Amino acid sequence: MKKLFAVVLFLCMFCTCAFAESTALSWENIPEETQAAGQFTQIALAEDLALFCWIPANMAAVDVSTIEAEAAPVEAYQTEDGAYTVSIFALQVNDVDEYLGSLEANGAELGDVEINGIEAVSFVQRDNGVEGVVIPVSDELVLSIACTPADGDEGWDQVKGVIFSSIQVAGEAEEANEDDVEAGEDEADDEEVDEDEVDDEEVDDEEVDEDDAD
């Protein structure tokens, strides 16, 4: 597993090494060679809501039904020896700000980060050895992608950066935008019809004027 992390490290030498210091992450900035060292997983979280996230090739899915925890992940991945993990949570909360405050009260270091245009919050819980991001989806729903360990070797630090840079969310908001585009296209079609009608009327008027002149 360390061999793949070393390969990703070599391919990401120009990338930001310390995730906590980044304020904006983009999948477009990840080299194609690095992207090819893993694949995307799509996680359906609710109706019309899905999370897309890159997972390195040497990580396999975990049967989350066997995880005994107060808040179990909806999906999880780990290396063969279990030393490196990625866990994805969909959490119902009473209030997003209160949830973030509770993380901070439990020793988490928080920071603002933008991921592929999504406003998110990075966190590092060094006592628990967890590093990740929180994405508020609504006032009562947050997505959390957590990686362990927080302090791994340099290759793992780079892999975490690639994972976080890959995060994308698709849902109702994008569908609404598509509906707006379709509505705009319909309006444009209506305008073209109106213009055709005006042109036909002008042609008819010109023909009438020519007849009068005769």
C-alpha positions in Angstrom: 0.0 0.0 0.0 2.9 2.4 0.7 4.1 1.8 -2.9 1.0 3.4 -4.3 1.1 6.3 -1.9 4.7 6.8 -2.9 3.6 6.9 -6.6 0.9 9.4 -5.8 3.4 11.5 -3.9 5.8 11.5 -6.9 3.0 12.6 -9.2 1.8 15.3 -6.9 5.1 17.0 -6.1 3.7 20.4 -7.3 0.5 20.1 -5.2 0.0 21.7 -1.9 1.3 19.2 0.7 -0.5 20.4 3.9 -4.2 20.2 3.4 -4.9 22.4 6.5 -3.1 25.3 4.8 -5.2 25.1 1.6 -8.2 27.4 1.1 -9.3 26.1 -2.3 -9.1 22.7 -3.8 -10.0 21.7 -7.4 -10.0 18.3 -9.1 -8.8 20.1 -12.3 -5.5 20.7 -10.6 -4.8 17.0 -10.0 -2.6 15.5 -12.7 -4.2 12.9 -15.0 -1.6 10.3 -13.9 -2.7 10.7 -10.3 -6.4 10.5 -11.2 -5.6 7.2 -12.9 -4.2 5.8 -9.6 -7.7 5.4 -8.3 -11.3 5.7 -9.3 -14.5 7.6 -8.4 -17.2 6.1 -6.2 -20.8 7.4 -6.3 -22.7 7.4 -3.0 -26.4 7.9 -3.0 -27.2 9.8 0.2 -30.9 10.7 -0.3 -33.4 11.2 -3.0 -31.7 13.3 -5.8 -28.5 13.7 -3.7 -25.2 12.0 -4.4 -21.6 12.4 -3.4 -18.7 11.6 -5.8 -15.3 10.9 -4.3 -12.0 9.5 -5.6 -10.7 6.5 -3.8 -7.1 5.2 -4.3 -6.8 1.8 -6.1 -5.3 0.0 -3.1 -8.3 0.7 -0.9 -11.2 -1.7 -0.7 -14.8 -1.2 0.4 -15.7 -2.1 4.0 -18.9 -3.7 5.1 -20.3 -0.8 7.0 -23.1 -3.0 8.6 -20.4 -4.5 10.8 -19.2 -1.2 12.2 -20.6 -0.6 15.7 -20.6 3.1 16.3 -23.1 5.8 17.4 -22.7 7.3 13.9 -21.8 4.7 11.4 -20.5 5.7 7.9 -22.6 5.2 4.8 -19.5 3.9 3.1 -15.9 3.2 4.2 -12.7 2.1 2.5 -9.4 0.9 3.9 -6.1 -0.6 2.9 -5.5 -4.3 3.2 -3.8 -4.0 6.6 -6.4 -1.5 7.9 -3.8 1.2 8.6 -5.4 3.8 6.3 -9.1 4.5 6.1 -11.6 6.7 4.4 -15.1 7.0 6.0 -18.0 8.9 4.5 -20.9 10.1 6.8 -24.3 11.6 6.2 -25.2 13.2 9.5 -28.6 14.6 10.6 -27.9 17.6 12.9 -30.1 20.1 14.8 -27.9 23.0 13.6 -24.8 23.1 11.4 -23.1 25.8 13.5 -23.8 23.9 16.7 -22.4 20.7 15.1 -19.2 22.5 14.1 -19.0 24.1 17.5 -19.2 20.7 19.1 -16.3 19.5 16.9 -14.2 22.4 18.0 -15.1 21.9 21.6 -13.8 18.3 21.3 -10.4 19.6 20.2 -10.9 19.8 16.4 -9.0 22.4 14.5 -11.3 23.9 11.9 -10.7 25.9 8.7 -12.7 27.2 5.8 -12.0 25.5 2.4 -13.6 25.6 -1.0 -13.7 22.3 -2.9 -14.7 22.4 -6.6 -16.8 25.5 -5.8 -18.4 23.9 -2.7 -18.1 25.8 0.6 -16.8 23.3 3.2 -15.0 23.2 6.6 -11.8 21.3 7.1 -11.1 19.6 10.5 -8.2 17.9 12.2 -8.8 15.9 15.4 -5.2 15.0 16.4 -6.2 13.3 19.6 -8.3 10.8 17.6 -6.0 10.9 14.6 -8.7 12.0 12.2 -8.6 14.6 9.4 -11.4 15.4 7.0 -13.9 17.9 5.7 -17.5 18.7 6.5 -19.9 19.9 3.8 -23.2 21.5 4.9 -25.9 20.3 2.6 -28.8 21.9 4.5 -29.5 23.4 7.9 -29.9 19.8 9.2 -27.7 17.6 7.0 -24.0 17.5 6.7 -21.6 15.3 4.8 -18.4 14.4 6.4 -15.4 12.6 4.8 -12.9 11.5 7.4 -9.5 10.0 6.9 -7.2 8.2 9.4 -4.5 8.6 10.4 -4.3 12.4 10.5 -0.5 12.3 10.7 0.7 9.6 8.3 3.7 9.5 6.0 4.1 12.1 3.3 2.6 9.9 0.6 -0.6 9.5 2.7 -0.8 13.2 3.2 -0.8 13.7 -0.6 -3.4 11.0 -1.1 -5.7 12.7 1.4 -5.2 15.9 -0.5 -6.3 14.2 -3.7 -9.3 12.6 -2.0 -10.5 15.9 -0.6 -9.9 17.6 -4.0 -12.1 15.1 -5.7 -15.2 15.7 -3.7 -18.3 16.7 -5.7 -22.0 16.8 -4.8 -24.8 16.4 -7.2 -28.4 17.0 -6.2 -31.6 19.0 -6.5 -29.8 22.3 -6.9 -28.1 21.2 -10.1 -31.4 19.8 -11.5 -33.1 23.1 -10.7 -30.4 24.8 -12.8 -31.0 22.4 -15.7 -34.7 23.2 -15.5 -33.9 26.9 -15.6 -31.7 26.3 -18.7 -34.6 24.4 -20.4 -37.0 27.2 -19.5 -34.6 29.7 -21.0 -34.4 27.6 -24.2 -38.2 27.5 -24.4 -38.4 31.3 -24.0 -35.8 31.6 -26.8 -37.9 29.4 -29.0 -41.0 31.5 -28.3 -39.1 34.6 -29.2 -38.0 33.0 -32.5 -41.6 32.2 -33.2 -42.7 35.7 -32.5 -40.0 37.1 -34.7 -41.1 34.8 -37.5 -44.7 36.0 -37.1 -43.5 39.6 -37.2 -41.5 38.9 -40.4 -44.5 37.2 -42.0 -46.7 40.2 -41.2 -44.1 42.6 -42.6 -44.0 40.6 -45.8 -47.8 40.6 -46.1 -47.8 44.4 -45.5 -45.2 44.9 -48.2 -47.3 42.8 -50.7 -50.4 44.8 -49.9 -48.5 48.1 -50.4 -47.2 46.9 -53.8 -50.8 46.0 -54.9 -52.0 49.5 -53.9 -49.2 51.0 -56.0 -50.3 49.0 -59.0 
